[in-house]
Every structure is written in structure tokens, then in C-alpha cells.
Amino acid sequence: MKQIITDFFSFIKKPKDFQYSGIDKTYKWKVFFTLFIFNICFTIISVGIISVIEEFYPLDHKLDELDLSPLLMLLVVSILIPFIEEVIFRLGLRRKGILKRLFTVEKWSKCFSIFTYISVLIFALVHGTNYYFDNYWFLLLVPFLTLSQFASGFIMTYLRVQFNFWIGYLFHATWNFTAISLTILPNLFGSETIINKETYHLEIRENSPFQIKDKELIFSTNIDTIYQLETEGNKTEEILKAIHAENKFEPVSDYIDIKFTSEKGIPTDSLLHILETEGYIEKKAKTN
């Protein structure tokens, strides 16, 4: 493992288009899993840095706004996007095909480091567009927000050069699958809340992200009083928008179904307080 990490850092220091030619058929998988573990450790550090940044500069991730079913999102993020990115950023990092005609061995050797650094740099910085930003000072934060992409970019480049395109793609797909699954797993076993009062009946069910339903959203309000709210298959943020609470609260649970009925009605704030108390939503952090 130590030698694999040493060889990897040697590649970062001086990238070379040199393919593994040993006879150990398991070596590429040793490299794969060693660098996967390394990337996990590095990402933990990166997440810590991002958490510190969020204390001073609240971040909104565009992935949260994608109107896709969780299963479709899993397929897109872990299969389609990695393939597209590997083709764009790393397919051409071997002297093959047309590149063999355009570059002599000497020219390619001189240019390869530059091509590698440019590829990794652009790959990482492009992921800064995953965030919404409202001023150009945000650009100063992008290198810190994309530290994980810098590391994984070098890893996938190393795998692509040392072995082949497909093992680099497999790493990318496996990494994205792991990351998106970890965001989904907490919701797999959704909680349930049932409250029966003299003045209202409320049922709240947290959905499994793999449970695909037809969307339904019915509500009845009068000024700040709510009489009926029935939802199915909607994102929590969509429910908050429907009752005009998106500026005050944000989702903790991505998908919830609500069945609320009250003849006399209750204040909308009271319903939101229940959702907050039960842990389905939380108040937005105040920003300056």
C-alpha cells in the first residue's frame, strides 16, 4: 500500500504516460482500492473544510434542485455523468490513435504533464458550478470547495494512464455511487408521525428515495390558517413552497408525505412548528 501511494504521488509530481506492464493481474485492483481508501480519507478532510466555510458563507448545492426521482438521480450521477466526464477529461490522455500522428514520443513526453495538469484543473474547477453563488467573491472559495475533485481527478487520471480508460471510469462511477448513496441511505427507513387532536389529524411519513409515486399536492388555506394539506411523492421543499414557507425553513428529510385535515384550521406556523419539532424541516440559518 505504501509503495502504491508513493508511486501515485510521484505521478502527481511528474506525470508520465507510462502504462503498467507487470504480470501481477491483481495489481490494478490493489491500486484501485488503495486509492479509493486514500480518497475517502482526503474527502473527509475536504468536507471538514467545506463545513467551516459554510459557517461563514451558506452554500446552496444545485444537486438539491434537480427534479429527478432518487433512483433516476442515482443512475445519472453514478453512470452517465462519470462516463461523459471521463471521455471529456481523460480519454485523450494516452498517445493513441490520432494523437500518435500529431505527437512524436519526445513531444508527447514534454507536453503530457501540461495536458494532465490542465485536465485535472478544469475537471475540479468545473465542479464549482455545482453551487449557486451571488457574488464574485465566491470564486475565491472554489479551490477549497473542489479539493476532493482535485484529488479524485489525479486518481482517475493515474488509473487511466497506468491501466486503461475503463478502470478510471469504474473508479469514477463507484465513487459517485458511494457518495450519492450515503446521502440517500438515511432516508431509506423513513420515520412516521401520527398526531390525533380534537381540532386536527396529522400523518407524516418519510419516503424511501427509491419509492416512486405520482405527485399529488392538495391544500386549503385562508390567510395564515391551514385546513387541509395532502401530499404524496413531493419533495419537502416543494411542500414548503406551496405553503409559502421556503424562505423560513429548509428540508431535513428530502421526501415526505403529509395528510393533514382540520375543520377549524390551525395557524400555518403551528403546522411548521410540528414539522420542525418532529425533525422533518429546520429553520434556515440567518445570513447577513
URWO-V508858 format. One record per residue. N is the residue number from 1. PHI is phi in whole degrees, 0 to 359 (* if undefined). BURIAL is b if it has 24 or more other ideal C-beta (glycine too) atoms within 12 Angstrom, else e. Layout:
# URWO-V508858
N:PHI:BURIAL / N:PHI:BURIAL
This chain:
# URWO-V508858
1:*:e / 2:299:e / 3:293:e / 4:297:b / 5:296:e / 6:297:e / 7:296:b / 8:295:b / 9:292:e / 10:294:e / 11:293:b / 12:299:b / 13:293:e / 14:215:e / 15:300:b / 16:226:b / 17:278:b / 18:229:e / 19:267:e / 20:297:b / 21:234:e / 22:287:e / 23:259:e / 24:284:e / 25:288:e / 26:268:e / 27:299:e / 28:296:b / 29:283:e / 30:297:b / 31:296:b / 32:305:b / 33:285:e / 34:296:b / 35:287:b / 36:295:b / 37:295:e / 38:301:b / 39:293:b / 40:299:e / 41:298:e / 42:292:b / 43:293:b / 44:301:e / 45:296:e / 46:298:b / 47:297:e / 48:299:e / 49:295:e / 50:296:b / 51:298:e / 52:295:e / 53:299:e / 54:294:e / 55:295:e / 56:250:e / 57:219:b / 58:303:e / 59:248:b / 60:243:e / 61:268:e / 62:294:e / 63:300:b / 64:292:e / 65:265:e / 66:293:e / 67:268:e / 68:237:e / 69:295:b / 70:305:b / 71:294:e / 72:294:e / 73:298:b / 74:299:b / 75:292:e / 76:294:e / 77:287:b / 78:259:b / 79:237:e / 80:288:e / 81:300:b / 82:302:b / 83:295:b / 84:300:e / 85:293:b / 86:293:b / 87:297:e / 88:291:e / 89:263:b / 90:227:b / 91:300:b / 92:274:b / 93:267:b / 94:217:b / 95:280:b / 96:224:e / 97:55:e / 98:296:e / 99:294:e / 100:292:e / 101:279:e / 102:280:e / 103:236:e / 104:287:e / 105:300:e / 106:293:e / 107:297:e / 108:298:b / 109:298:e / 110:288:e / 111:270:b / 112:300:b / 113:300:e / 114:296:e / 115:300:b / 116:295:b / 117:297:b / 118:296:e / 119:300:b / 120:293:b / 121:298:e / 122:294:e / 123:304:b / 124:291:b / 125:294:b / 126:301:e / 127:289:b / 128:294:b / 129:285:e / 130:291:b / 131:254:b / 132:277:e / 133:217:e / 134:245:e / 135:205:e / 136:283:e / 137:296:e / 138:301:e / 139:301:e / 140:290:e / 141:274:b / 142:305:b / 143:301:e / 144:282:b / 145:287:b / 146:247:b / 147:302:b / 148:297:b / 149:290:b / 150:298:b / 151:296:b / 152:293:b / 153:298:b / 154:293:b / 155:297:b / 156:292:b / 157:293:b / 158:300:b / 159:294:b / 160:297:b / 161:285:b / 162:293:b / 163:236:b / 164:196:e / 165:299:b / 166:288:e / 167:287:b / 168:294:b / 169:294:b / 170:298:b / 171:299:b / 172:299:b / 173:295:b / 174:294:b / 175:295:b / 176:296:b / 177:298:b / 178:296:b / 179:296:b / 180:288:b / 181:294:e / 182:295:e / 183:280:e / 184:268:b / 185:307:e / 186:301:e / 187:262:b / 188:297:e / 189:249:e / 190:293:b / 191:276:e / 192:220:e / 193:231:b / 194:232:e / 195:234:b / 196:246:e / 197:236:e / 198:296:e / 199:262:e / 200:200:b / 201:234:e / 202:224:b / 203:235:b / 204:231:b / 205:232:b / 206:276:b / 207:275:b / 208:289:b / 209:295:b / 210:267:e / 211:270:e / 212:272:e / 213:229:e / 214:289:e / 215:285:e / 216:214:e / 217:216:b / 218:237:e / 219:211:b / 220:227:e / 221:225:e / 222:217:e / 223:56:e / 224:253:e / 225:246:e / 226:245:b / 227:251:b / 228:211:b / 229:209:b / 230:233:b / 231:229:b / 232:207:b / 233:76:b / 234:261:b / 235:290:b / 236:300:b / 237:294:b / 238:291:b / 239:294:b / 240:297:b / 241:294:e / 242:297:b / 243:256:b / 244:59:e / 245:239:b / 246:292:e / 247:277:e / 248:258:e / 249:231:b / 250:224:b / 251:290:b / 252:258:b / 253:262:b / 254:290:b / 255:230:b / 256:222:b / 257:255:b / 258:235:b / 259:230:b / 260:234:b / 261:221:b / 262:204:b / 263:293:e / 264:274:e / 265:83:e / 266:227:b / 267:301:e / 268:303:b / 269:299:e / 270:293:b / 271:296:b / 272:297:b / 273:296:e / 274:296:b / 275:299:b / 276:289:b / 277:298:e / 278:279:b / 279:87:e / 280:269:b / 281:223:b / 282:214:e / 283:292:e / 284:290:e / 285:292:e / 286:288:e / 287:242:e / 288:279:e
